[in-house]
Amino acid sequence: MGIKNFFKKAFSDMKEDAKAQHEVDKANFAAAKAESKAQFKEAKAMGKSETRKAIMQERRDEQIAEANKRKAEADARIEKLSK
C-alpha cells in the first residue's frame, strides 16, 4: 500500500504542477500578445507625421534634460574643487 499511495501522491502533485504551469503559460502568452499589439500600434502611429514628430520631440527633450543634469553635476564638482 505504501508504494501505491506514493505514486498516487506523486501523480497528483504532477497534475497540480501542470495546471499551475498552464496558468503561467497562459499569462505569458497574453502578455506577449499584448506587447505585440502595442508594437504594431506604435509602428502604425509612427506613419503619421504629427505622431512621429511628437515622439521625436519628447525623446529630444529627455536627452536635453539628461545633458543639463550631467552639466549641473559637473559644474558642482568643479565648484567644489575650486574652493
VEXTORDO-396848 format. One record per residue (C-alpha): x, y, z; residue in one letter; residue number from 1. Coordinates in nm, 2 decimals. Each point is the difference from the previous one (the first is absolute). Example, Ala and Ser with C-alpha at 12.3 -4.5 7.8 and 13.67 -1.06 7.14 Angstrom:
residues 2
<site xx="1.23" yy="-0.45" zz="0.78" aa="A" i="1"/>
<site xx="0.14" yy="0.34" zz="-0.07" aa="S" i="2"/>
//
This chain:
residues 83
<site xx="0.00" yy="0.00" zz="0.00" aa="M" i="1"/>
<site xx="0.29" yy="0.24" zz="0.07" aa="G" i="2"/>
<site xx="0.12" yy="-0.01" zz="-0.37" aa="I" i="3"/>
<site xx="-0.36" yy="0.05" zz="-0.13" aa="K" i="4"/>
<site xx="-0.05" yy="0.31" zz="0.22" aa="N" i="5"/>
<site xx="0.34" yy="0.13" zz="-0.10" aa="F" i="6"/>
<site xx="-0.08" yy="-0.01" zz="-0.37" aa="F" i="7"/>
<site xx="-0.35" yy="0.13" zz="0.06" aa="K" i="8"/>
<site xx="0.15" yy="0.30" zz="0.18" aa="K" i="9"/>
<site xx="0.27" yy="0.05" zz="-0.26" aa="A" i="10"/>
<site xx="-0.24" yy="0.00" zz="-0.29" aa="F" i="11"/>
<site xx="-0.23" yy="0.23" zz="0.19" aa="S" i="12"/>
<site xx="0.29" yy="0.24" zz="0.05" aa="D" i="13"/>
<site xx="0.09" yy="-0.02" zz="-0.37" aa="M" i="14"/>
<site xx="-0.36" yy="0.08" zz="-0.09" aa="K" i="15"/>
<site xx="0.00" yy="0.31" zz="0.22" aa="E" i="16"/>
<site xx="0.34" yy="0.11" zz="-0.13" aa="D" i="17"/>
<site xx="-0.13" yy="-0.04" zz="-0.36" aa="A" i="18"/>
<site xx="-0.31" yy="0.21" zz="0.08" aa="K" i="19"/>
<site xx="0.22" yy="0.27" zz="0.16" aa="A" i="20"/>
<site xx="0.24" yy="0.00" zz="-0.29" aa="Q" i="21"/>
<site xx="-0.29" yy="0.03" zz="-0.24" aa="H" i="22"/>
<site xx="-0.12" yy="0.31" zz="0.18" aa="E" i="23"/>
<site xx="0.35" yy="0.15" zz="-0.03" aa="V" i="24"/>
<site xx="0.01" yy="-0.09" zz="-0.37" aa="D" i="25"/>
<site xx="-0.34" yy="0.17" zz="-0.06" aa="K" i="26"/>
<site xx="0.12" yy="0.31" zz="0.18" aa="A" i="27"/>
<site xx="0.32" yy="0.02" zz="-0.20" aa="N" i="28"/>
<site xx="-0.19" yy="-0.05" zz="-0.32" aa="F" i="29"/>
<site xx="-0.24" yy="0.27" zz="0.08" aa="A" i="30"/>
<site xx="0.29" yy="0.24" zz="0.09" aa="A" i="31"/>
<site xx="0.18" yy="-0.08" zz="-0.33" aa="A" i="32"/>
<site xx="-0.32" yy="0.05" zz="-0.19" aa="K" i="33"/>
<site xx="-0.06" yy="0.34" zz="0.16" aa="A" i="34"/>
<site xx="0.37" yy="0.10" zz="-0.05" aa="E" i="35"/>
<site xx="-0.03" yy="-0.10" zz="-0.37" aa="S" i="36"/>
<site xx="-0.32" yy="0.20" zz="-0.05" aa="K" i="37"/>
<site xx="0.16" yy="0.31" zz="0.18" aa="A" i="38"/>
<site xx="0.31" yy="-0.02" zz="-0.23" aa="Q" i="39"/>
<site xx="-0.23" yy="-0.02" zz="-0.31" aa="F" i="40"/>
<site xx="-0.20" yy="0.30" zz="0.12" aa="K" i="41"/>
<site xx="0.32" yy="0.20" zz="0.07" aa="E" i="42"/>
<site xx="0.14" yy="-0.09" zz="-0.35" aa="A" i="43"/>
<site xx="-0.33" yy="0.10" zz="-0.16" aa="K" i="44"/>
<site xx="-0.01" yy="0.33" zz="0.20" aa="A" i="45"/>
<site xx="0.36" yy="0.08" zz="-0.12" aa="M" i="46"/>
<site xx="-0.14" yy="0.01" zz="-0.35" aa="G" i="47"/>
<site xx="-0.19" yy="0.32" zz="0.09" aa="K" i="48"/>
<site xx="0.23" yy="0.30" zz="-0.02" aa="S" i="49"/>
<site xx="-0.15" yy="0.18" zz="0.30" aa="E" i="50"/>
<site xx="0.03" yy="-0.30" zz="0.22" aa="T" i="51"/>
<site xx="0.36" yy="-0.07" zz="-0.11" aa="R" i="52"/>
<site xx="0.09" yy="0.37" zz="0.06" aa="K" i="53"/>
<site xx="-0.15" yy="0.00" zz="0.35" aa="A" i="54"/>
<site xx="0.19" yy="-0.32" zz="0.09" aa="I" i="55"/>
<site xx="0.33" yy="0.13" zz="-0.14" aa="M" i="56"/>
<site xx="-0.05" yy="0.33" zz="0.19" aa="Q" i="57"/>
<site xx="-0.06" yy="-0.19" zz="0.32" aa="E" i="58"/>
<site xx="0.32" yy="-0.20" zz="-0.05" aa="R" i="59"/>
<site xx="0.20" yy="0.32" zz="-0.07" aa="R" i="60"/>
<site xx="-0.15" yy="0.16" zz="0.31" aa="D" i="61"/>
<site xx="0.11" yy="-0.30" zz="0.21" aa="E" i="62"/>
<site xx="0.35" yy="0.01" zz="-0.14" aa="Q" i="63"/>
<site xx="0.03" yy="0.38" zz="0.06" aa="I" i="64"/>
<site xx="-0.12" yy="-0.05" zz="0.36" aa="A" i="65"/>
<site xx="0.26" yy="-0.28" zz="0.06" aa="E" i="66"/>
<site xx="0.28" yy="0.22" zz="-0.15" aa="A" i="67"/>
<site xx="-0.10" yy="0.29" zz="0.22" aa="N" i="68"/>
<site xx="0.00" yy="-0.22" zz="0.30" aa="K" i="69"/>
<site xx="0.35" yy="-0.14" zz="-0.08" aa="R" i="70"/>
<site xx="0.12" yy="0.36" zz="-0.06" aa="K" i="71"/>
<site xx="-0.13" yy="0.12" zz="0.33" aa="A" i="72"/>
<site xx="0.17" yy="-0.30" zz="0.18" aa="E" i="73"/>
<site xx="0.33" yy="0.08" zz="-0.18" aa="A" i="74"/>
<site xx="-0.03" yy="0.37" zz="0.09" aa="D" i="75"/>
<site xx="-0.06" yy="-0.09" zz="0.37" aa="A" i="76"/>
<site xx="0.31" yy="-0.22" zz="0.00" aa="R" i="77"/>
<site xx="0.20" yy="0.29" zz="-0.16" aa="I" i="78"/>
<site xx="-0.13" yy="0.25" zz="0.26" aa="E" i="79"/>
<site xx="0.08" yy="-0.24" zz="0.28" aa="K" i="80"/>
<site xx="0.36" yy="-0.04" zz="-0.12" aa="L" i="81"/>
<site xx="0.04" yy="0.38" zz="-0.06" aa="S" i="82"/>
<site xx="-0.04" yy="0.09" zz="0.37" aa="K" i="83"/>
//
